[in-house]
Structure formats: structure tokens, C-alpha cells
Amino acid sequence: MSQLRTPWPHAPTHQLARGGTYFVTASTYQRAHHFRGAERLRVLHNGLLTVAHDYGWQLEAWAVFSNHYHFIGHSPAGESTAQSLKPMLKTLHTRTAGWINRLDRVPERQVWFNFRETNLTYLNSYFARLNYTHQNPVKHGLVPVANQYPWCSAAWFERTASPAQVRTIYSFKTDQLQVPDEFEPAAEWQTEK
């Protein structure tokens, strides 16, 4: 008789069989603050935007911190699955881990842990998570207004979307969302801007 396998809670089963829009969260190993400071955040932020573009993912919202990041992205047009998410994040994590480990002179250190994704299939859930991601720096107490945090999409969103779109997205409540986000990012970026 075959046994049912329960997924290990620290290694979520990735459900990427369908293309679409995904909410993704990734964390550093043991939530360590490897990306403290403006320069390290800038490298991680630029790395995320670059690999997303290179793999054909269209990001709509993102927030990058010293020990984790979130984004909402559409899988590549013309692909029926979101399987490219794994190699995209592997590329990001390999490059940024190599860079940060060379910088810190710790060549074999594990930097990244894993990622979680949610396929967003309901419009209200999608809009609420867009707002959640844009507002995440405020949630973590890093800034009073999200557009003041340089490594998130809020300022970009407010510049490129219509005022009506901004008001609509920002009106969606996020307090009922069940998003694992028990991270405490470092605030050192403020002194290095």
C-alpha cells in the first residue's frame, strides 16, 4: 500500500502547471539580513527586475527587503505553464548569492531558502495582493508612505497608472489576506540613500 506523502512545510509544493498571474514570496535562509543597506538592496532589486525581463515575466508589483521579497507577475505570454518561474528564481538566487558571498568573503554560505507562489485566479484577491505588495514597506514600518521606499513598485505604479487605477487598487483591504510575512526587514537603507 502506498503512503501519502505530506509535503515538508519548509519546502512548499510548487503548483506551476498553469500560466497566469502569481504572487511570489522568497526568503533568505534563516531570514538573515544579507541585503542590508542601500547598495545591497539596489543589487537585489535590479537583479529581480532583470531576470524577470530575461525570462519573459511581466511584473506588476514588487517589494525587496534585506531578508525577503514579494512580487506579482504574469507568466510569459505564449507559455501554457508557469514552469519558468523556478529557473528564473534559481538564476536570481544564484547570481545574488554569489555576489553577496564574494562581498562578505563567505564563499559557501547558503543565502536563499525557498519561495512560495500563489496562482491568483480571483480578481479581488489579485487586486488586494497588488495593494499588499505595493504597501509592504509600510506594513514593515520602513516608511510612512509606500512610494518613499526605493525598492518597491509603489512610486512606479503611481507614476504609470491612472489616478483612478491607483485609487482602486489602494482601496482594496489587505487585512484579511493570509500571506506568510513574518519577516522583520532591516531599516539601515535609510542612512545610506
C-alpha positions as CSV (number, residue, x, y, z in Angstrom):
1,M,0.0,0.0,0.0
2,S,1.5,3.4,-1.0
3,Q,1.8,6.0,1.7
4,L,0.5,9.5,1.1
5,R,3.4,12.0,1.3
6,T,2.9,15.1,3.3
7,P,4.9,18.0,1.8
8,W,7.6,19.2,4.1
9,P,6.3,22.6,5.5
10,H,9.5,24.4,4.7
11,A,9.6,23.2,1.1
12,P,6.2,24.0,-0.3
13,T,5.0,22.1,-3.3
14,H,5.1,24.4,-6.3
15,Q,1.9,24.4,-8.4
16,L,3.1,25.9,-11.7
17,A,1.2,23.8,-14.2
18,R,-0.9,26.8,-15.4
19,G,0.2,30.0,-16.8
20,G,-1.2,33.2,-15.3
21,T,-0.7,35.7,-12.6
22,Y,1.3,34.7,-9.5
23,F,2.1,36.2,-6.1
24,V,5.6,35.1,-5.1
25,T,7.5,35.4,-1.8
26,A,11.1,34.3,-1.3
27,S,13.2,34.4,1.8
28,T,16.8,34.3,2.8
29,Y,18.0,31.3,4.7
30,Q,17.0,31.7,8.4
31,R,15.7,35.2,7.5
32,A,19.2,36.5,7.7
33,H,19.7,40.2,6.6
34,H,22.1,39.6,3.8
35,F,20.8,42.5,1.8
36,R,21.2,45.2,4.4
37,G,21.9,48.7,3.1
38,A,21.2,50.6,0.0
39,E,23.8,49.1,-2.3
40,R,22.8,45.5,-1.5
41,L,19.1,46.3,-1.9
42,R,19.9,48.0,-5.2
43,V,21.6,44.9,-6.5
44,L,18.8,42.6,-5.4
45,H,16.1,44.9,-6.8
46,N,17.9,45.3,-10.1
47,G,18.5,41.6,-10.3
48,L,14.9,40.8,-9.8
49,L,13.7,43.2,-12.5
50,T,16.4,42.0,-14.9
51,V,15.8,38.2,-14.5
52,A,12.0,38.8,-14.7
53,H,12.5,40.6,-18.0
54,D,15.0,38.0,-19.3
55,Y,12.6,35.2,-18.6
56,G,9.6,37.0,-20.0
57,W,7.7,37.6,-16.7
58,Q,5.8,40.8,-16.6
59,L,5.9,42.2,-13.0
60,E,3.1,44.4,-11.8
61,A,4.2,44.9,-8.2
62,W,7.3,44.1,-6.2
63,A,8.9,44.9,-2.8
64,V,12.5,44.0,-2.0
65,F,13.9,43.9,1.6
66,S,17.0,42.8,3.4
67,N,15.8,39.3,4.0
68,H,12.9,38.6,1.6
69,Y,10.9,39.9,-1.4
70,H,7.4,39.7,-2.9
71,F,6.2,40.2,-6.4
72,I,3.2,39.8,-8.6
73,G,3.9,38.8,-12.1
74,H,2.3,37.3,-15.2
75,S,4.0,34.2,-16.6
76,P,5.4,34.6,-20.1
77,A,2.9,35.2,-22.9
78,G,2.6,32.2,-25.2
79,E,3.5,29.7,-22.5
80,S,0.8,27.5,-21.1
81,T,2.5,27.0,-17.8
82,A,4.5,29.0,-15.2
83,Q,7.3,26.4,-15.1
84,S,9.8,29.2,-16.0
85,L,9.4,30.6,-12.5
86,K,11.7,28.0,-11.0
87,P,14.7,28.6,-13.3
88,M,14.1,32.4,-13.1
89,L,14.3,32.4,-9.3
90,K,17.2,30.0,-9.4
91,T,19.1,32.4,-11.7
92,L,18.3,35.3,-9.4
93,H,19.2,33.5,-6.3
94,T,22.4,32.0,-7.7
95,R,23.6,35.4,-9.0
96,T,22.8,37.4,-5.9
97,A,24.1,34.7,-3.5
98,G,27.4,34.6,-5.4
99,W,27.7,38.4,-5.4
100,I,26.8,38.8,-1.7
101,N,29.1,35.9,-0.6
102,R,32.0,37.3,-2.6
103,L,31.3,40.7,-1.0
104,D,31.2,39.2,2.5
105,R,34.1,36.7,1.8
106,V,31.9,33.7,2.8
107,P,32.0,31.6,-0.4
108,E,30.0,28.5,0.6
109,R,27.2,30.2,2.7
110,Q,23.6,29.4,1.9
111,V,21.9,32.7,1.2
112,W,18.4,31.8,-0.1
113,F,15.9,29.4,1.3
114,N,12.9,28.8,-0.9
115,F,9.9,30.5,-2.4
116,R,6.1,30.3,-2.2
117,E,3.8,31.1,-5.0
118,T,0.0,31.6,-5.3
119,N,-1.8,31.5,-8.6
120,L,-4.2,34.5,-8.5
121,T,-7.4,33.5,-10.2
122,Y,-9.9,35.8,-8.5
123,L,-10.0,39.5,-9.4
124,N,-10.5,40.7,-5.8
125,S,-7.7,38.5,-4.5
126,Y,-5.4,39.8,-7.3
127,F,-6.2,43.5,-6.5
128,A,-5.8,43.0,-2.8
129,R,-2.4,41.4,-3.3
130,L,-1.3,44.2,-5.6
131,N,-2.1,46.7,-2.8
132,Y,-0.4,44.4,-0.3
133,T,2.8,44.3,-2.3
134,H,2.9,48.0,-3.0
135,Q,2.2,48.8,0.7
136,N,4.6,46.2,2.1
137,P,7.3,48.7,3.2
138,V,4.6,50.5,5.2
139,K,3.5,47.2,6.8
140,H,7.1,46.5,7.9
141,G,7.4,50.0,9.3
142,L,10.2,51.2,7.0
143,V,8.4,54.2,5.6
144,P,5.2,56.1,6.4
145,V,4.1,56.2,2.7
146,A,5.0,53.3,0.3
147,N,6.2,55.5,-2.6
148,Q,9.1,56.7,-0.3
149,Y,10.7,53.2,-0.3
150,P,13.0,53.0,-3.3
151,W,13.0,49.2,-3.7
152,C,9.3,48.7,-4.2
153,S,6.9,49.4,-7.1
154,A,4.6,51.9,-5.4
155,A,6.2,55.0,-6.8
156,W,6.4,53.5,-10.3
157,F,2.8,52.4,-10.1
158,E,1.6,55.8,-9.0
159,R,3.6,57.4,-12.0
160,T,2.4,55.0,-14.7
161,A,-1.2,54.1,-13.7
162,S,-4.1,56.5,-14.0
163,P,-5.2,58.2,-10.8
164,A,-8.4,56.1,-10.9
165,Q,-6.4,52.8,-11.1
166,V,-4.3,53.9,-8.2
167,R,-7.3,54.8,-6.1
168,T,-9.0,51.5,-7.0
169,I,-6.0,49.3,-6.1
170,Y,-5.2,51.2,-3.0
171,S,-8.8,50.8,-1.8
172,F,-8.6,47.0,-1.5
173,K,-8.3,45.8,2.0
174,T,-5.4,43.6,2.9
175,D,-6.1,42.7,6.5
176,Q,-7.9,39.5,5.6
177,L,-5.2,38.2,3.3
178,Q,-3.4,35.1,4.6
179,V,0.1,35.9,3.4
180,P,3.0,34.4,5.4
181,D,5.1,37.5,6.0
182,E,6.6,37.3,9.5
183,F,9.8,39.0,8.4
184,E,11.4,41.9,10.1
185,P,13.5,43.7,7.4
186,A,16.4,45.8,8.4
187,A,15.9,49.6,8.2
188,E,19.6,50.5,7.5
189,W,18.9,51.6,3.9
190,Q,17.7,55.0,5.2
191,T,21.1,56.1,6.3
192,E,22.7,55.1,3.0
193,K,20.4,56.7,0.4
